[in-house]
Amino acid sequence: MKTYSEETIQPQLKELKDWQFINNGLEKKFSFLNFTQALGFIVQVGVMAEKRNHHPEFHNVYNKVSIRLTTHDAEGVTDKDVDLANAIDQIQ
């Protein structure tokens, strides 16, 4: 499975909204009006991720959610991560 480097991911990052390539992963921070909205967003992402059998790392504090995407068995960012990031951008 092909992984992206900081250099080769640049064209994909231009298509993604505010995602960053950090330590061989794609990361983005989200902010909501309250905890309920943040939790609802996490559930939506979780359902999408489960359908793709590709699971993000979540960090949530009250109305803030951080997501990290990386393909663990490939030890880096793959097309699976780019696809899920695009899908996440569609619900936000």
MODELLER restraints for C-alpha pairs under 7 A, 6 or more apart:
rsr = mdl.restraints
at = mdl.atoms
rsr.add(forms.Gaussian(group=physical.xy_distance, feature=features.Distance(at['CA:1:A'], at['CA:74:A']), mean=6.48, stdev=0.5))
rsr.add(forms.Gaussian(group=physical.xy_distance, feature=features.Distance(at['CA:2:A'], at['CA:78:A']), mean=6.14, stdev=0.5))
rsr.add(forms.Gaussian(group=physical.xy_distance, feature=features.Distance(at['CA:3:A'], at['CA:74:A']), mean=6.92, stdev=0.5))
rsr.add(forms.Gaussian(group=physical.xy_distance, feature=features.Distance(at['CA:3:A'], at['CA:76:A']), mean=5.64, stdev=0.5))
rsr.add(forms.Gaussian(group=physical.xy_distance, feature=features.Distance(at['CA:3:A'], at['CA:77:A']), mean=5.24, stdev=0.5))
rsr.add(forms.Gaussian(group=physical.xy_distance, feature=features.Distance(at['CA:3:A'], at['CA:78:A']), mean=4.77, stdev=0.5))
rsr.add(forms.Gaussian(group=physical.xy_distance, feature=features.Distance(at['CA:4:A'], at['CA:76:A']), mean=6.93, stdev=0.5))
rsr.add(forms.Gaussian(group=physical.xy_distance, feature=features.Distance(at['CA:4:A'], at['CA:77:A']), mean=5.46, stdev=0.5))
rsr.add(forms.Gaussian(group=physical.xy_distance, feature=features.Distance(at['CA:4:A'], at['CA:78:A']), mean=6.15, stdev=0.5))
rsr.add(forms.Gaussian(group=physical.xy_distance, feature=features.Distance(at['CA:6:A'], at['CA:21:A']), mean=6.52, stdev=0.5))
rsr.add(forms.Gaussian(group=physical.xy_distance, feature=features.Distance(at['CA:13:A'], at['CA:19:A']), mean=6.61, stdev=0.5))
rsr.add(forms.Gaussian(group=physical.xy_distance, feature=features.Distance(at['CA:16:A'], at['CA:86:A']), mean=6.36, stdev=0.5))
rsr.add(forms.Gaussian(group=physical.xy_distance, feature=features.Distance(at['CA:17:A'], at['CA:89:A']), mean=6.80, stdev=0.5))
rsr.add(forms.Gaussian(group=physical.xy_distance, feature=features.Distance(at['CA:18:A'], at['CA:28:A']), mean=6.56, stdev=0.5))
rsr.add(forms.Gaussian(group=physical.xy_distance, feature=features.Distance(at['CA:19:A'], at['CA:26:A']), mean=6.17, stdev=0.5))
rsr.add(forms.Gaussian(group=physical.xy_distance, feature=features.Distance(at['CA:19:A'], at['CA:27:A']), mean=5.53, stdev=0.5))
rsr.add(forms.Gaussian(group=physical.xy_distance, feature=features.Distance(at['CA:19:A'], at['CA:28:A']), mean=4.94, stdev=0.5))
rsr.add(forms.Gaussian(group=physical.xy_distance, feature=features.Distance(at['CA:20:A'], at['CA:26:A']), mean=5.47, stdev=0.5))
rsr.add(forms.Gaussian(group=physical.xy_distance, feature=features.Distance(at['CA:20:A'], at['CA:27:A']), mean=5.24, stdev=0.5))
rsr.add(forms.Gaussian(group=physical.xy_distance, feature=features.Distance(at['CA:20:A'], at['CA:28:A']), mean=6.47, stdev=0.5))
rsr.add(forms.Gaussian(group=physical.xy_distance, feature=features.Distance(at['CA:21:A'], at['CA:27:A']), mean=6.45, stdev=0.5))
rsr.add(forms.Gaussian(group=physical.xy_distance, feature=features.Distance(at['CA:24:A'], at['CA:70:A']), mean=6.98, stdev=0.5))
rsr.add(forms.Gaussian(group=physical.xy_distance, feature=features.Distance(at['CA:24:A'], at['CA:76:A']), mean=4.89, stdev=0.5))
rsr.add(forms.Gaussian(group=physical.xy_distance, feature=features.Distance(at['CA:24:A'], at['CA:77:A']), mean=6.00, stdev=0.5))
rsr.add(forms.Gaussian(group=physical.xy_distance, feature=features.Distance(at['CA:25:A'], at['CA:68:A']), mean=6.34, stdev=0.5))
rsr.add(forms.Gaussian(group=physical.xy_distance, feature=features.Distance(at['CA:25:A'], at['CA:69:A']), mean=5.48, stdev=0.5))
rsr.add(forms.Gaussian(group=physical.xy_distance, feature=features.Distance(at['CA:25:A'], at['CA:70:A']), mean=4.78, stdev=0.5))
rsr.add(forms.Gaussian(group=physical.xy_distance, feature=features.Distance(at['CA:25:A'], at['CA:76:A']), mean=6.16, stdev=0.5))
rsr.add(forms.Gaussian(group=physical.xy_distance, feature=features.Distance(at['CA:25:A'], at['CA:77:A']), mean=5.54, stdev=0.5))
rsr.add(forms.Gaussian(group=physical.xy_distance, feature=features.Distance(at['CA:26:A'], at['CA:68:A']), mean=5.56, stdev=0.5))
rsr.add(forms.Gaussian(group=physical.xy_distance, feature=features.Distance(at['CA:26:A'], at['CA:69:A']), mean=5.01, stdev=0.5))
rsr.add(forms.Gaussian(group=physical.xy_distance, feature=features.Distance(at['CA:26:A'], at['CA:70:A']), mean=6.56, stdev=0.5))
rsr.add(forms.Gaussian(group=physical.xy_distance, feature=features.Distance(at['CA:27:A'], at['CA:67:A']), mean=5.60, stdev=0.5))
rsr.add(forms.Gaussian(group=physical.xy_distance, feature=features.Distance(at['CA:27:A'], at['CA:68:A']), mean=4.47, stdev=0.5))
rsr.add(forms.Gaussian(group=physical.xy_distance, feature=features.Distance(at['CA:27:A'], at['CA:69:A']), mean=6.41, stdev=0.5))
rsr.add(forms.Gaussian(group=physical.xy_distance, feature=features.Distance(at['CA:28:A'], at['CA:66:A']), mean=5.79, stdev=0.5))
rsr.add(forms.Gaussian(group=physical.xy_distance, feature=features.Distance(at['CA:28:A'], at['CA:67:A']), mean=5.53, stdev=0.5))
rsr.add(forms.Gaussian(group=physical.xy_distance, feature=features.Distance(at['CA:28:A'], at['CA:68:A']), mean=6.82, stdev=0.5))
rsr.add(forms.Gaussian(group=physical.xy_distance, feature=features.Distance(at['CA:29:A'], at['CA:65:A']), mean=5.83, stdev=0.5))
rsr.add(forms.Gaussian(group=physical.xy_distance, feature=features.Distance(at['CA:29:A'], at['CA:66:A']), mean=4.37, stdev=0.5))
rsr.add(forms.Gaussian(group=physical.xy_distance, feature=features.Distance(at['CA:29:A'], at['CA:67:A']), mean=6.48, stdev=0.5))
rsr.add(forms.Gaussian(group=physical.xy_distance, feature=features.Distance(at['CA:30:A'], at['CA:64:A']), mean=5.78, stdev=0.5))
rsr.add(forms.Gaussian(group=physical.xy_distance, feature=features.Distance(at['CA:30:A'], at['CA:65:A']), mean=5.11, stdev=0.5))
rsr.add(forms.Gaussian(group=physical.xy_distance, feature=features.Distance(at['CA:30:A'], at['CA:66:A']), mean=6.15, stdev=0.5))
rsr.add(forms.Gaussian(group=physical.xy_distance, feature=features.Distance(at['CA:31:A'], at['CA:63:A']), mean=5.80, stdev=0.5))
rsr.add(forms.Gaussian(group=physical.xy_distance, feature=features.Distance(at['CA:31:A'], at['CA:64:A']), mean=4.65, stdev=0.5))
rsr.add(forms.Gaussian(group=physical.xy_distance, feature=features.Distance(at['CA:31:A'], at['CA:65:A']), mean=6.42, stdev=0.5))
rsr.add(forms.Gaussian(group=physical.xy_distance, feature=features.Distance(at['CA:32:A'], at['CA:38:A']), mean=5.72, stdev=0.5))
rsr.add(forms.Gaussian(group=physical.xy_distance, feature=features.Distance(at['CA:32:A'], at['CA:63:A']), mean=5.05, stdev=0.5))
rsr.add(forms.Gaussian(group=physical.xy_distance, feature=features.Distance(at['CA:32:A'], at['CA:64:A']), mean=6.39, stdev=0.5))
rsr.add(forms.Gaussian(group=physical.xy_distance, feature=features.Distance(at['CA:33:A'], at['CA:63:A']), mean=6.22, stdev=0.5))
rsr.add(forms.Gaussian(group=physical.xy_distance, feature=features.Distance(at['CA:34:A'], at['CA:62:A']), mean=6.63, stdev=0.5))
rsr.add(forms.Gaussian(group=physical.xy_distance, feature=features.Distance(at['CA:34:A'], at['CA:63:A']), mean=4.68, stdev=0.5))
rsr.add(forms.Gaussian(group=physical.xy_distance, feature=features.Distance(at['CA:35:A'], at['CA:62:A']), mean=4.77, stdev=0.5))
rsr.add(forms.Gaussian(group=physical.xy_distance, feature=features.Distance(at['CA:35:A'], at['CA:63:A']), mean=4.58, stdev=0.5))
rsr.add(forms.Gaussian(group=physical.xy_distance, feature=features.Distance(at['CA:38:A'], at['CA:63:A']), mean=5.37, stdev=0.5))
rsr.add(forms.Gaussian(group=physical.xy_distance, feature=features.Distance(at['CA:38:A'], at['CA:64:A']), mean=6.61, stdev=0.5))
rsr.add(forms.Gaussian(group=physical.xy_distance, feature=features.Distance(at['CA:38:A'], at['CA:65:A']), mean=6.57, stdev=0.5))
rsr.add(forms.Gaussian(group=physical.xy_distance, feature=features.Distance(at['CA:45:A'], at['CA:88:A']), mean=6.43, stdev=0.5))
rsr.add(forms.Gaussian(group=physical.xy_distance, feature=features.Distance(at['CA:49:A'], at['CA:55:A']), mean=5.29, stdev=0.5))
rsr.add(forms.Gaussian(group=physical.xy_distance, feature=features.Distance(at['CA:56:A'], at['CA:67:A']), mean=6.47, stdev=0.5))
rsr.add(forms.Gaussian(group=physical.xy_distance, feature=features.Distance(at['CA:56:A'], at['CA:68:A']), mean=5.80, stdev=0.5))
rsr.add(forms.Gaussian(group=physical.xy_distance, feature=features.Distance(at['CA:56:A'], at['CA:69:A']), mean=5.08, stdev=0.5))
rsr.add(forms.Gaussian(group=physical.xy_distance, feature=features.Distance(at['CA:57:A'], at['CA:67:A']), mean=5.65, stdev=0.5))
rsr.add(forms.Gaussian(group=physical.xy_distance, feature=features.Distance(at['CA:57:A'], at['CA:68:A']), mean=5.05, stdev=0.5))
rsr.add(forms.Gaussian(group=physical.xy_distance, feature=features.Distance(at['CA:57:A'], at['CA:69:A']), mean=6.50, stdev=0.5))
rsr.add(forms.Gaussian(group=physical.xy_distance, feature=features.Distance(at['CA:58:A'], at['CA:65:A']), mean=6.90, stdev=0.5))
rsr.add(forms.Gaussian(group=physical.xy_distance, feature=features.Distance(at['CA:58:A'], at['CA:66:A']), mean=5.79, stdev=0.5))
rsr.add(forms.Gaussian(group=physical.xy_distance, feature=features.Distance(at['CA:58:A'], at['CA:67:A']), mean=4.86, stdev=0.5))
rsr.add(forms.Gaussian(group=physical.xy_distance, feature=features.Distance(at['CA:58:A'], at['CA:68:A']), mean=6.66, stdev=0.5))
rsr.add(forms.Gaussian(group=physical.xy_distance, feature=features.Distance(at['CA:59:A'], at['CA:65:A']), mean=5.62, stdev=0.5))
rsr.add(forms.Gaussian(group=physical.xy_distance, feature=features.Distance(at['CA:59:A'], at['CA:66:A']), mean=5.04, stdev=0.5))
rsr.add(forms.Gaussian(group=physical.xy_distance, feature=features.Distance(at['CA:59:A'], at['CA:67:A']), mean=6.56, stdev=0.5))
rsr.add(forms.Gaussian(group=physical.xy_distance, feature=features.Distance(at['CA:60:A'], at['CA:66:A']), mean=6.47, stdev=0.5))
rsr.add(forms.Gaussian(group=physical.xy_distance, feature=features.Distance(at['CA:69:A'], at['CA:81:A']), mean=5.64, stdev=0.5))
rsr.add(forms.Gaussian(group=physical.xy_distance, feature=features.Distance(at['CA:70:A'], at['CA:76:A']), mean=5.47, stdev=0.5))
rsr.add(forms.Gaussian(group=physical.xy_distance, feature=features.Distance(at['CA:70:A'], at['CA:77:A']), mean=4.97, stdev=0.5))
rsr.add(forms.Gaussian(group=physical.xy_distance, feature=features.Distance(at['CA:70:A'], at['CA:81:A']), mean=6.05, stdev=0.5))
rsr.add(forms.Gaussian(group=physical.xy_distance, feature=features.Distance(at['CA:71:A'], at['CA:77:A']), mean=5.72, stdev=0.5))
rsr.add(forms.Gaussian(group=physical.xy_distance, feature=features.Distance(at['CA:71:A'], at['CA:78:A']), mean=6.33, stdev=0.5))
rsr.add(forms.Gaussian(group=physical.xy_distance, feature=features.Distance(at['CA:71:A'], at['CA:81:A']), mean=6.84, stdev=0.5))
